[in-house]
Amino acid sequence: MNKLGRKWRIFVIHHSHTDIGYTERQERIEQYHVDFIRQAIAISKEMRSGKRSEWEGFKWTCETFWAVEQFLKEATEAEKQDFAEAVRCGDIELSGTYLNMTELADEELLRSIHAKAADYGRSIGAPVDSAMTADINGYSWGYAASLLDAGIQHLFSCIHTHHGMFALGRKQIPFWWETPGGGKLLVWNGEHYMFGNELGFCPDGVGSYMIRDEFHTPAIVDNHFEIMTTRIDRYLAQLEAEQYPYDFVPVMVSGLATDNGSPNGDIAKVLQAWNAEHGEQVHIEMSTLSEFFNHLKGQEAEIPVYRGDWPDWWSDGVGSTPMQTQIFKDAQRALRKVKRLDPQAQIVSPSDIAEIEHQLVMYAEHTWGFHASVHSPWHWNVQMLEVRKLAYAANASRLAHGALDRVLNAKDGSMLHPGRAFRYRVANTEPHATKQFAQLSWDGFENERFKGGLEVVEESSGRVVPHQTDYQSATIEAELQPGEQKTYFIRPAKSSKARTTTNFKLVGADTIYDIEDMYPSGAENDGFVISQHSAESPYVRISWNEEGIVSWINKETGTELIRKDRKHGAFTPVYEVTPAADPRNPSSMYSARSTMGRNRKGLNVQRSIGRLVKARAVSSGPLYGVVELQFETSGMSYYSLFLKLHATSSRVDVAVRFHKDSVWDPENVYISLPFTSGELNEETLWLDKAGAPIRPWTDQLPGTLIDYYCIQEGLAFVGADRSIMIATPDTPLVQLGTLEYGKRLLHTQQSDETDRQLYVWAMSNYWETNFKATLGGFYEFRYCVQSAEDIQAVEPAIGQCRAMSSGLTVWRIKADS
């Protein structure tokens, strides 16, 4: 070794990266990780018995508690006792992480899963104070608070910088991550999770990924010690040259040259041999997370404090299976309704709740498919593992809605039977007051009951409320306080269907309404005016041309809600495709993606903008009017917007329906949201993130992602005098960075002049390994847009987004309840 400027100490943290479905079938991965714990117990016992003295100093960290949970389900009592003893004596460590998650999980789900390891640790007398993650590139701000609330004080983050990047502009450094509530989590901003393999700590498990040097490194090499000596020497010398503040450094290592690798007692043997020769200069030891963090906290070097969100580059996987992500989000909301309607778990048992959460977690976990998904989409493992991954969302949906059915049935719900009453209960399960539509539905065979018309009556007051009928339903508007419920019933009533013509509306005999009325007063009795160029309610006027929606005016204030500097119309589709060099060559599909870096597209990207080609009125009534806007766009054979304008508020519900072509080349679909509260220079954009709303480009760690964000239920532009709220119940990814290919910016690199345009990032298949290769299919994504002068703060604005996404809960009830 060359002469180093310090005497060094390397902490080696041995783990297995949990990647469920990337290298093998999900159930096979589960079997592996259960057996890994058995292997770690056996290594510990043989080491402590003296049978394998060369394994002295072995330690194993269970990267995820999911693996421990699976082990405990099938372990014998003796194995459970042996495991607990190995944990208590420090040979095996529990990490407070349940799995490596995307940002799909909401705050309730995060708190539930982070409590698992902590609860088990306390039960065996081994408190858990540290957690680690591997692969993922960030976390919602509420993630830190959920760890702290579970008693976990430290987080070791092993960022994988493929299509991502570590925070702060520097890795291998600590910082205090301050939570929204002011708590502080100690974080180590670490290296890749198999960097120790590159340094040679694992025999027959060497590699070259972050270090690209002169050595040829298949996993098994015959010059292992040469590689180890050279690379450790160079790495530590580089740390010294970079003025690294410590004389120690932590490194993660896998027991095999693969994700989902087993424990390896011979790592300890290698380190013993190293220390015998070089230990005076560089001492290497196996360590737990907790031991490392305790050593770190004993140092004099000041640790900086940072406050804000840590957006995850790798949450974009959720956009490669957009329909299943939509189902996941709906199931997560249904589970919240179950918990709020049955807070004491008297109807749905805790074990049933736990199973719903398990299915949600397995979908929201970061592994999105088998590693050959793009270049071999027909591979049996690709097909099989994709179906199983997507089944987690379906299972969560089935279980969550089944649980909600049980709750509603227990609360006077009425099942099918002759003479069933047309009586309904409407509930607001959100912690914010809300006024929105409730749909009272019945079965098609019951339509004859109301062939002459109907009335909807609020039961407590006897008041007949306005309604609008559809084929099998009547829509009403209900105003409810948090947790409030109201009961309604429907009765037959005579309704007039008399119609005549008008002398003022300039609509032709061809029913085409393409001229502005000369005398607007002639339409004063109409709740909605829908023409070929605009749609108008008492509260909003929306206008369009071939670019799409170019004006959205709040009529109460005269405020224009679409930015003057918009690049595209509201809800206009933006389609991108990066053509592969040879569309007939599967490897070309891989290579077209592998060099994209953090752009998520290639330099040769082809971008096309949807063009509006048709507008038609769909329906109009006392509560709402609906208009369809149909677009032509590349990559889709059909794309239409259905705008539902409300009669009593500025709210507009938007359904985006399209048929996506099946395309193997890497592609992206964006939906433009060029909105403003009308106070463009005074307003603040807030995003609903798990655990806390954030201001993007402000409330986040330095050096973090600013191109896109994974949000929960919506976003709001909050101004001093008014706000506009946009609920996004189905599509969690929103784009703020430029769509152009080029140099990407990180937080603190942007300036006031940096262009910021808002889009939904609806779908993508750009990743070269395990994203779903094609996005083809039929989709409907829903949005709700509402402006308000009485909302001037973030909490009520985001609360309104959540209420609009959740909707009111409606169920048919018994006649005598």
ZAKOLVO-721464 format. One record per residue (C-alpha): z, x, y. Coordinates in steps of 0.2 Angstrom, whole numbers, plus 5000, padded with zeros to 4 digits. Layout:
# residues N
      Z      X      Y
      Z      X      Y
...
***
This chain:
# residues 817
      Z      X      Y
   5000   5000   5000
   4997   5005   5018
   5012   5008   5029
   5018   4991   5037
   5028   4989   5053
   5041   4978   5045
   5051   4976   5029
   5044   4960   5022
   5050   4945   5012
   5038   4933   5004
   5045   4916   4999
   5034   4909   4985
   5035   4890   4982
   5028   4885   4966
   5021   4867   4964
   5006   4857   4957
   4995   4849   4969
   4995   4830   4965
   4977   4824   4966
   4976   4808   4957
   4958   4806   4950
   4950   4821   4958
   4950   4832   4942
   4953   4819   4929
   4956   4801   4925
   4971   4794   4934
   4981   4790   4919
   4977   4808   4912
   4983   4815   4928
   4999   4805   4926
   5001   4812   4908
   4999   4830   4915
   5012   4828   4928
   5025   4821   4916
   5022   4835   4905
   5023   4848   4919
   5041   4842   4922
   5044   4844   4904
   5037   4862   4905
   5047   4866   4920
   5063   4861   4911
   5059   4871   4896
   5055   4886   4907
   5072   4884   4916
   5082   4882   4900
   5074   4897   4891
   5076   4908   4907
   5095   4903   4909
   5098   4906   4890
   5092   4923   4891
   5077   4921   4879
   5065   4924   4893
   5072   4936   4905
   5055   4940   4912
   5056   4923   4920
   5072   4926   4929
   5070   4919   4947
   5058   4905   4942
   5059   4889   4953
   5048   4874   4953
   5045   4861   4967
   5040   4844   4962
   5027   4841   4976
   5028   4822   4975
   5041   4810   4969
   5028   4800   4961
   5027   4813   4947
   5046   4812   4945
   5046   4793   4944
   5033   4793   4930
   5043   4806   4920
   5059   4796   4922
   5050   4781   4915
   5047   4789   4898
   5059   4803   4897
   5073   4802   4884
   5091   4801   4890
   5093   4820   4885
   5077   4824   4895
   5084   4815   4910
   5100   4824   4909
   5091   4841   4907
   5080   4837   4922
   5095   4832   4933
   5104   4848   4928
   5089   4859   4932
   5088   4850   4949
   5107   4853   4953
   5106   4871   4948
   5091   4874   4959
   5078   4879   4946
   5068   4863   4950
   5067   4855   4967
   5064   4837   4973
   5052   4835   4988
   5055   4820   4998
   5036   4816   4998
   5031   4801   4986
   5012   4805   4987
   5000   4814   4999
   4995   4798   5009
   4982   4793   5021
   4987   4784   5037
   4983   4767   5029
   5001   4764   5024
   5011   4754   5037
   5029   4758   5043
   5037   4747   5030
   5028   4755   5016
   5032   4773   5022
   5050   4769   5023
   5050   4762   5006
   5042   4777   4997
   5052   4790   5007
   5068   4782   5002
   5064   4785   4983
   5067   4803   4981
   5082   4803   4993
   5090   4789   4983
   5087   4798   4966
   5094   4814   4973
   5110   4806   4979
   5112   4798   4962
   5112   4814   4953
   5122   4824   4966
   5107   4834   4973
   5103   4828   4990
   5085   4830   4996
   5083   4838   5013
   5065   4844   5012
   5048   4837   5009
   5030   4845   5007
   5013   4838   5008
   4996   4847   5002
   4978   4844   5007
   4981   4830   5020
   4978   4835   5038
   4991   4825   5047
   5002   4810   5048
   5006   4795   5059
   5020   4798   5071
   5031   4786   5062
   5030   4797   5046
   5042   4809   5054
   5055   4795   5058
   5054   4788   5041
   5058   4805   5033
   5072   4808   5045
   5079   4790   5041
   5079   4794   5023
   5089   4810   5026
   5075   4822   5025
   5076   4836   5038
   5062   4847   5034
   5043   4845   5031
   5032   4859   5024
   5013   4855   5028
   5000   4863   5018
   4984   4859   5028
   4967   4860   5019
   4955   4864   5033
   4939   4858   5024
   4932   4845   5036
   4949   4847   5045
   4961   4859   5054
   4979   4863   5056
   4988   4858   5072
   4994   4869   5087
   4980   4881   5086
   4990   4892   5074
   4996   4891   5056
   5011   4899   5048
   5023   4894   5062
   5037   4882   5063
   5040   4868   5076
   5052   4854   5079
   5043   4837   5078
   5051   4825   5089
   5050   4807   5084
   5047   4792   5095
   5066   4789   5095
   5070   4807   5099
   5075   4813   5082
   5069   4830   5077
   5061   4835   5060
   5058   4854   5057
   5040   4857   5051
   5032   4872   5044
   5014   4872   5049
   5008   4881   5034
   4993   4889   5024
   4982   4881   5011
   4993   4875   4996
   4985   4888   4984
   4985   4903   4995
   4997   4912   4984
   4984   4911   4970
   4972   4921   4982
   4986   4934   4985
   4987   4936   4966
   5004   4929   4962
   4998   4919   4947
   4991   4929   4932
   4975   4921   4926
   4975   4910   4941
   4967   4920   4955
   4954   4913   4968
   4945   4916   4984
   4945   4901   4996
   4954   4906   5012
   4951   4924   5009
   4933   4929   5007
   4932   4948   5004
   4924   4961   4993
   4933   4955   4977
   4925   4944   4964
   4938   4932   4959
   4935   4921   4944
   4952   4914   4939
   4955   4927   4926
   4952   4945   4932
   4954   4962   4925
   4959   4970   4941
   4973   4958   4946
   4986   4971   4952
   4972   4979   4963
   4968   4962   4971
   4986   4958   4974
   4990   4974   4982
   4975   4975   4993
   4976   4957   4999
   4995   4956   5002
   4994   4973   5012
   4980   4966   5023
   4988   4949   5025
   5004   4956   5031
   4996   4968   5042
   4986   4954   5050
   5002   4944   5053
   5009   4960   5062
   4994   4962   5072
   4995   4944   5078
   5013   4946   5083
   5020   4935   5070
   5038   4933   5075
   5046   4934   5058
   5048   4947   5044
   5046   4934   5031
   5032   4921   5026
   5031   4907   5014
   5017   4905   5002
   5012   4891   4990
   5006   4894   4973
   4999   4884   4958
   5002   4889   4940
   4983   4887   4936
   4968   4889   4947
   4966   4871   4949
   4973   4855   4957
   4985   4847   4945
   4990   4863   4938
   5005   4866   4927
   5021   4877   4930
   5019   4895   4925
   5034   4905   4921
   5023   4921   4921
   5023   4920   4940
   5041   4926   4940
   5036   4940   4928
   5022   4946   4940
   5034   4946   4955
   5047   4956   4945
   5033   4969   4942
   5028   4969   4960
   5046   4971   4966
   5049   4985   4954
   5035   4995   4963
   5034   4988   4980
   5050   4978   4983
   5057   4990   4996
   5043   4987   5007
   5038   4969   5002
   5050   4959   4992
   5043   4943   4984
   5054   4929   4977
   5051   4912   4971
   5060   4899   4982
   5063   4881   4985
   5058   4872   5001
   5076   4869   5005
   5080   4888   5003
   5066   4893   5014
   5070   4881   5028
   5089   4886   5027
   5083   4904   5029
   5071   4899   5043
   5085   4890   5053
   5096   4906   5052
   5083   4916   5063
   5085   4919   5081
   5067   4916   5086
   5066   4900   5096
   5057   4886   5088
   5046   4875   5100
   5048   4856   5101
   5032   4845   5101
   5032   4826   5103
   5018   4814   5098
   5006   4809   5084
   4998   4820   5071
   4981   4812   5067
   4975   4815   5050
   4957   4822   5048
   4957   4816   5030
   4960   4798   5033
   4941   4795   5035
   4940   4793   5016
   4945   4775   5019
   4928   4772   5027
   4919   4776   5011
   4926   4760   5003
   4926   4748   5017
   4927   4732   5008
   4942   4738   4997
   4950   4745   5012
   4949   4728   5020
   4956   4720   5005
   4971   4733   5005
   4975   4729   5023
   4975   4710   5020
   4986   4713   5005
   4998   4724   5016
   4999   4710   5028
   5002   4697   5014
   5017   4708   5008
   5024   4708   5026
   5023   4689   5026
   5032   4688   5009
   5046   4699   5015
   5048   4689   5031
   5048   4672   5023
   5059   4678   5009
   5070   4691   5017
   5084   4690   5004
   5072   4692   4990
   5078   4676   4982
   5060   4670   4977
   5051   4686   4974
   5061   4699   4965
   5063   4717   4972
   5055   4723   4956
   5040   4712   4960
   5039   4719   4978
   5040   4737   4971
   5025   4734   4960
   5015   4727   4975
   5020   4742   4985
   5015   4754   4970
   4997   4747   4970
   4996   4748   4989
   5002   4766   4988
   4990   4771   4974
   4975   4765   4985
   4982   4773   5001
   4985   4790   4992
   4973   4803   4998
   4962   4805   4983
   4946   4795   4985
   4937   4798   4969
   4931   4811   4956
   4925   4828   4963
   4907   4825   4957
   4905   4808   4966
   4891   4813   4978
   4879   4825   4968
   4882   4815   4952
   4886   4797   4956
   4880   4791   4939
   4893   4802   4930
   4904   4792   4919
   4920   4799   4927
   4913   4795   4944
   4910   4777   4939
   4926   4775   4929
   4938   4783   4942
   4930   4774   4956
   4933   4757   4948
   4951   4761   4944
   4954   4768   4962
   4947   4752   4970
   4956   4741   4957
   4973   4747   4966
   4967   4737   4981
   4962   4722   4971
   4978   4723   4961
   4989   4724   4977
   4979   4709   4984
   4982   4699   4968
   5000   4703   4967
   5004   4701   4986
   4995   4684   4987
   5003   4678   4971
   5020   4682   4978
   5016   4673   4994
   5010   4658   4984
   5027   4658   4975
   5036   4659   4992
   5026   4645   4999
   5028   4634   4984
   5047   4636   4984
   5046   4631   5002
   5040   4613   4999
   5022   4619   4994
   5012   4605   4986
   5001   4608   4971
   4986   4598   4965
   4990   4580   4960
   4983   4563   4963
   4988   4556   4980
   4993   4573   4987
   4999   4571   5005
   4989   4578   5019
   5004   4587   5026
   5005   4605   5032
   5017   4618   5037
   5012   4631   5050
   5023   4647   5052
   5023   4662   5063
   5029   4677   5053
   5027   4690   5067
   5041   4695   5078
   5031   4690   5094
   5028   4673   5101
   5010   4667   5098
   4997   4654   5102
   4982   4653   5090
   4972   4642   5078
   4979   4636   5062
   4966   4629   5049
   4972   4614   5039
   4962   4613   5023
   4959   4601   5009
   4948   4601   4994
   4929   4595   4994
   4932   4580   4983
   4945   4574   4997
   4932   4573   5011
   4929   4554   5008
   4947   4551   5014
   4941   4556   5032
   4923   4550   5032
   4926   4539   5047
   4936   4552   5056
   4954   4559   5057
   4969   4563   5068
   4981   4578   5067
   4999   4573   5071
   5013   4585   5075
   5027   4577   5064
   5043   4581   5075
   5036   4574   5091
   5023   4561   5084
   5010   4568   5096
   4992   4568   5091
   4985   4586   5094
   4967   4591   5098
   4958   4597   5082
   4940   4602   5077
   4934   4598   5060
   4923   4608   5048
   4917   4603   5030
   4934   4604   5022
   4946   4608   5036
   4953   4603   5053
   4957   4617   5065
   4972   4615   5077
   4980   4626   5090
   4998   4630   5087
   5011   4639   5099
   5025   4646   5089
   5040   4657   5093
   5044   4672   5081
   5049   4664   5065
   5046   4647   5070
   5038   4633   5059
   5030   4617   5063
   5024   4602   5052
   5008   4592   5054
   5000   4578   5045
   4982   4572   5045
   4978   4553   5044
   4961   4544   5045
   4956   4538   5062
   4940   4531   5069
   4930   4544   5079
   4915   4541   5090
   4899   4550   5086
   4890   4543   5101
   4878   4556   5109
   4865   4555   5123
   4854   4567   5133
   4859   4575   5150
   4849   4575   5166
   4856   4592   5172
   4855   4604   5157
   4838   4613   5157
   4836   4614   5139
   4819   4609   5132
   4813   4597   5118
   4812   4612   5107
   4831   4614   5109
   4828   4631   5117
   4841   4634   5131
   4833   4649   5141
   4834   4643   5159
   4850   4644   5170
   4855   4626   5176
   4850   4623   5194
   4866   4611   5196
   4880   4619   5186
   4890   4603   5190
   4880   4594   5178
   4888   4603   5163
   4906   4601   5170
   4910   4590   5155
   4905   4602   5142
   4918   4614   5136
   4905   4626   5130
   4888   4631   5137
   4878   4641   5125
   4861   4646   5130
   4848   4659   5124
   4856   4672   5136
   4874   4668   5137
   4889   4659   5130
   4902   4651   5141
   4920   4644   5139
   4932   4638   5152
   4939   4656   5152
   4925   4668   5148
   4907   4671   5151
   4897   4682   5139
   4880   4688   5143
   4867   4698   5132
   4850   4705   5132
   4840   4715   5119
   4854   4729   5121
   4866   4717   5115
   4882   4710   5124
   4881   4718   5142
   4893   4707   5151
   4910   4699   5146
   4918   4691   5161
   4936   4683   5162
   4932   4668   5173
   4950   4666   5179
   4950   4682   5188
   4931   4686   5189
   4935   4703   5180
   4921   4711   5171
   4928   4717   5154
   4914   4729   5149
   4913   4746   5156
   4900   4750   5168
   4897   4767   5160
   4895   4759   5143
   4882   4768   5131
   4879   4752   5120
   4883   4734   5121
   4899   4726   5114
   4898   4725   5095
   4881   4733   5095
   4878   4743   5079
   4875   4762   5080
   4868   4769   5064
   4867   4787   5059
   4859   4796   5044
   4857   4815   5041
   4842   4817   5030
   4844   4828   5015
   4831   4842   5013
   4825   4835   4996
   4830   4817   4993
   4825   4819   4975
   4837   4833   4972
   4855   4829   4969
   4861   4846   4975
   4852   4843   4991
   4864   4828   4994
   4879   4839   4992
   4872   4853   5003
   4867   4842   5017
   4886   4837   5018
   4895   4853   5014
   4890   4862   5030
   4895   4848   5042
   4912   4855   5046
   4921   4843   5057
   4906   4834   5064
   4904   4822   5050
   4885   4823   5053
   4872   4836   5053
   4862   4844   5067
   4847   4834   5061
   4856   4818   5062
   4845   4803   5066
   4854   4790   5077
   4847   4772   5080
   4854   4758   5090
   4853   4740   5085
   4842   4728   5095
   4846   4710   5098
   4832   4699   5093
   4839   4681   5091
   4853   4670   5098
   4857   4653   5092
   4871   4640   5095
   4881   4637   5079
   4894   4624   5084
   4903   4617   5098
   4919   4606   5099
   4935   4603   5108
   4943   4619   5103
   4930   4632   5100
   4911   4635   5101
   4902   4647   5090
   4886   4657   5094
   4876   4669   5082
   4868   4685   5089
   4856   4693   5077
   4851   4711   5078
   4838   4722   5070
   4845   4739   5065
   4840   4754   5054
   4850   4755   5038
   4853   4737   5037
   4842   4722   5032
   4854   4710   5041
   4866   4712   5055
   4874   4697   5065
   4888   4694   5076
   4897   4677   5076
   4906   4674   5092
   4920   4660   5092
   4925   4656   5110
   4942   4647   5112
   4943   4632   5123
   4961   4635   5130
   4961   4654   5132
   4951   4670   5135
   4952   4674   5116
   4935   4677   5107
   4935   4680   5088
   4921   4690   5082
   4914   4691   5064
   4902   4705   5061
   4891   4701   5046
   4879   4713   5038
   4869   4718   5023
   4870   4737   5021
   4855   4746   5013
   4860   4758   4998
   4857   4775   5005
   4861   4792   4996
   4860   4803   5012
   4875   4805   5022
   4877   4791   5035
   4889   4783   5047
   4890   4765   5054
   4899   4763   5071
   4902   4747   5081
   4903   4749   5100
   4918   4743   5109
   4915   4747   5127
   4929   4736   5134
   4941   4738   5149
   4955   4728   5156
   4945   4728   5172
   4956   4742   5179
   4947   4757   5172
   4955   4770   5182
   4973   4763   5181
   4973   4756   5163
   4980   4765   5147
   4973   4764   5130
   4986   4761   5116
   4983   4762   5098
   4994   4753   5085
   4999   4767   5073
   5012   4766   5059
   5029   4767   5067
   5024   4768   5085
   5010   4764   5097
   5002   4779   5104
   4991   4784   5119
   4977   4794   5111
   4973   4811   5120
   4991   4810   5127
   5004   4806   5114
   4999   4819   5101
   5003   4836   5095
   4993   4850   5103
   4977   4856   5093
   4976   4839   5084
   4961   4828   5081
   4954   4818   5095
   4938   4812   5088
   4944   4797   5078
   4961   4788   5073
   4967   4778   5059
   4976   4763   5066
   4985   4748   5059
   4981   4731   5067
   4973   4735   5084
   4972   4742   5101
   4975   4737   5119
   4970   4743   5136
   4985   4740   5147
   4984   4740   5166
   4996   4737   5180
   4990   4719   5182
   4981   4714   5166
   4977   4719   5148
   4964   4717   5135
   4969   4717   5117
   4957   4720   5102
   4964   4716   5085
   4955   4725   5071
   4962   4717   5055
   4948   4725   5043
   4942   4742   5049
   4956   4755   5053
   4945   4769   5060
   4941   4770   5078
   4931   4784   5086
   4934   4791   5104
   4925   4807   5103
   4907   4809   5107
   4895   4804   5093
   4884   4818   5097
   4883   4833   5085
   4891   4848   5093
   4907   4858   5097
   4922   4847   5093
   4937   4847   5104
   4956   4847   5100
   4970   4839   5110
   4973   4850   5125
   4955   4856   5125
   4948   4840   5133
   4948   4837   5152
   4947   4823   5163
   4928   4824   5163
   4927   4823   5144
   4917   4808   5140
   4927   4795   5130
   4919   4780   5122
   4927   4768   5110
   4919   4763   5093
   4924   4756   5077
   4920   4769   5064
   4916   4755   5051
   4909   4766   5036
   4904   4783   5031
   4899   4793   5015
   4897   4810   5023
   4910   4820   5012
   4901   4831   4998
   4913   4829   4984
   4923   4813   4981
   4917   4799   4994
   4908   4785   4987
   4890   4790   4987
   4882   4774   4994
   4889   4761   5006
   4876   4747   5001
   4882   4729   5000
   4887   4714   5010
   4901   4715   5023
   4910   4704   5036
   4922   4713   5048
   4933   4703   5060
   4939   4706   5077
   4949   4697   5090
   4947   4700   5109
   4959   4693   5122
   4963   4697   5140
   4978   4692   5149
   4986   4694   5166
   5004   4690   5159
   5004   4705   5148
   5007   4722   5157
   5016   4732   5145
   5012   4740   5128
   5024   4731   5117
   5018   4714   5120
   5000   4720   5120
   5001   4728   5103
   5012   4713   5097
   4998   4702   5101
   4986   4713   5092
   4997   4711   5076
   4999   4693   5078
   4980   4690   5080
   4977   4701   5064
   4991   4692   5054
   4986   4675   5059
   4998   4660   5057
   5003   4656   5039
   4998   4638   5034
   5002   4629   5018
   5001   4611   5011
   5017   4603   5008
   5025   4589   4998
   5026   4571   5006
   5045   4570   5004
   5050   4588   5009
***
